Amino acid sequence: MSKNIAIQGVLGSFHHQVAKEYFGTDVSVVECLSFDDLVESLFDGRAESAVMAIENSIAGSIIPNYALIDANKLHIIGEHYINVHHNLMALNGQSIGDIREVFSHPMALLQCKKFFKDYPHIKLVEDADTAETARRIHTNKLSGVGAIASRTAAEIFDLNILASEIQTIKNNATRFVIVQRQNSVIPQEAINKASLQFELDHKRGSLAAVLNVMSDCKLSLTKIQSLPKIETPWKYAFFVDVTFDRYADFEKAKAILKIMAEQFKVHGEYKNAK
């Protein structure tokens, strides 16, 4: 039976690619043009699970998505990495010299900025999604307008690729998390990664003490991200990803951290995809 999976963007987007690779081809995609709408789709019944980009190897963390996971009490049930390949595309019959504006997601524009230094006549414009821009060019037959998107988007929307692999750094990877409202039942022996959140007293050595506990319990820290607490100026929540070989080691660390840290939360326990 097909699962309803929410993606940020439209068919041909990188989120769509992740949905197919993670869940297989038997999925029904729910297109959402914002991450807020993506989260809403989980609550109004349109989708059972959602694909959410969380960090990029070039541009760093997508911090608002950490806040969305926390505020909506979502569970991370898995993760997936893809190598991002950006391509400049437009209607057939046009050259780069014909293009006056290029629309794409802000992250894609950032990752391709160096390429466009050779084309000062092109204005870069932020848009909601990579593939949605490609679809709009196709639907409205927009001449003089380009999109940065995947090769799949060019195929779906019948656009001509004017330049391939235009990302500044060729080894450009994005990490996505799979989220849903309820935690999934993953066999304990398959769990070797977790996403945590906690707050600490503003005093010397508090973070170091927590990190020492993780080290003593044989956890490897793969990510740490601070996020300001809007309601409490100058106080921060920490989002941490850890990997481990034995679930028992993680359980031990979890028991200690619950005592040491304030507002301790486990956002997900899942299988490491790297």
ABEGO torsion letter per residue (X at the ends): XBBBBBBBEBBGBAAAAAAAAAAEABBBBBBBABAAAAAAAAAAGABABBBBBABBAAAEBBAAAAAAAAAAGBBBABBBBBBBBBBBBBBBGBBAAABABBBBBAAAAAAAAAAAAABAABBBBBBABAAAAAAAAAAAGBBGBBBBBBAAAAAAAGBBBABBGABABABBBBBBBBBBABBBBBBAAABABBBBBBBBBBBBGAAAAAAAAAAAAGBBBABBBBBBBAABBGBBBBBBBBBBABAAAAAAAAAAAAAABBGBBBABBBBBAX
